[in-house]
Amino acid sequence: MEHTGQALDANTQLALQRSFLATERTLMAWIRTSISMIGFGFTLAKLFQSLASANVLVRGPAGNVWTAKGVGMLLIALGTFALVVAVLDHRRELKELKAFGLGHRFSLTMSVASVLAVLGVMALLSLVVNF
């Protein structure tokens, strides 16, 4: 539904602002979740590394031996992917709200999430290149 350009009443403006803030909170939750996954990936990688130095093999599905870098890369990739998808979904939500009449709003949350997503991609690429 496109906004026709008419002035919005106060209730509609407040509803749009609440919706905007709800999308910001949702993106912040995805940032926290993604950072947790990435941090957990590094932690598990260190744990697996110490187990490997003690000659303890960690076996995954189908009996495959999991490496520290493999587990770390998997969780970093998952966290980064979740963050990128969350940023794209947030953008889509903002476009929808603007179509209903929300004015231009700066989203600090989107800026932070975008920088973190780029850093996650760079960290993942550095692990892949060194792997």
Buried (B, 14 or more C-beta within 10 A) or exposed (E): EEBEEEEBEEEBBEBBBEBBEEBBEBBBEBBEBBBEBBEBBBEBBEBBBEBBEEEEEBEEEEEEEBBBBBBBBBBBBBBBBBBBEBBEBBBEBBEEBBEBBBEEBEBEBBEBBBEBBEEBBEBBEEBEEEE
